[in-house]
Every structure is written in C-alpha cells, then in structure tokens.
C-alpha cells in the first residue's frame, strides 16, 4: 500500500469509494430516513480538498482503498480539522484510516497546529477514540438547507 497526496485526477475514484463504502459503513448506526437525505451529499468528493495538498489517498496498485486529510480552521490558525475520511468497506482493519490520520496529524503539527478536531460519524467514534480523540458532544452538521447529519464533535491535542 502507498499513501500519497491526492490530485483532481482522483476525483472519480474517491467519489466511487465514498458512494460504495459510506452506505455500507453507516447503515448500522443511522436510520434510513437520515441516510436517504445525507448520502447523496456526503458521498461526493470535494475538489478543493483533493487539490489542497493536505488530502491523501491510500492506494494498492491502481485502486484507492482510503482517503482523507485535514484543513486549518477558518477562525483559529492553531486548530485543524480531519476531513472526509473513508476506508473501502472491503479493506477494513488494515490500518488504512489510521495511517491517513497519523500523516494528517503530523503534517498539522509541522504547520504549528496544536489541536485537531473532527466531526465523526457515530460509526467512526471508536476509531477516533483509539487515535486519542475525546468526544466533546453531539453535533448536527449542516449539509444543505433543511438537511443536517448527526455526528460527534471530537478533539485531540497535538
């Protein structure tokens, strides 16, 4: 497996990964009424992230098995956010997400970020806890007018 920064050329593959994996991974923790409105919005790769230099893909041969990264907070230049992390549901427990988060946190530290936050799905909360994040509380992430997604706000000091 190889980890590299993403590019816009990865857009279709990351879109396909999100569309394939999120419905499978989130199904046990969210009711269909939430998923039917949220999945079309969260299963889309974000071009600005893919071209940011701080979003990564884990590849094995030609396949992308995971993606995710981080950005600097808009209000605090010492806080970062883990962004749009996903692992192929057929390749869980191989350390893919852990490597992406670790590289993201090291890159953030190198940029003098001292706190990392994530808005975790209910499904991913145990994973983030294993990476040293603490749960701060519930959060409704606004996705579109009238559409929110229930999540957990989590934080880790770097």
Secondary structure by P-SEA (a helix, b strand, c coil): cbbbbbcccaaaaaaaaaaacccccccccccaaaaaacccccccccccccccccbbbbbcccccccccccccccccccbbbbccccccccccccaaaaaaaaaaaaaaaaacccbbbbbccccaaaaaaaacccccccccccccccbbbbbbbbbbcc
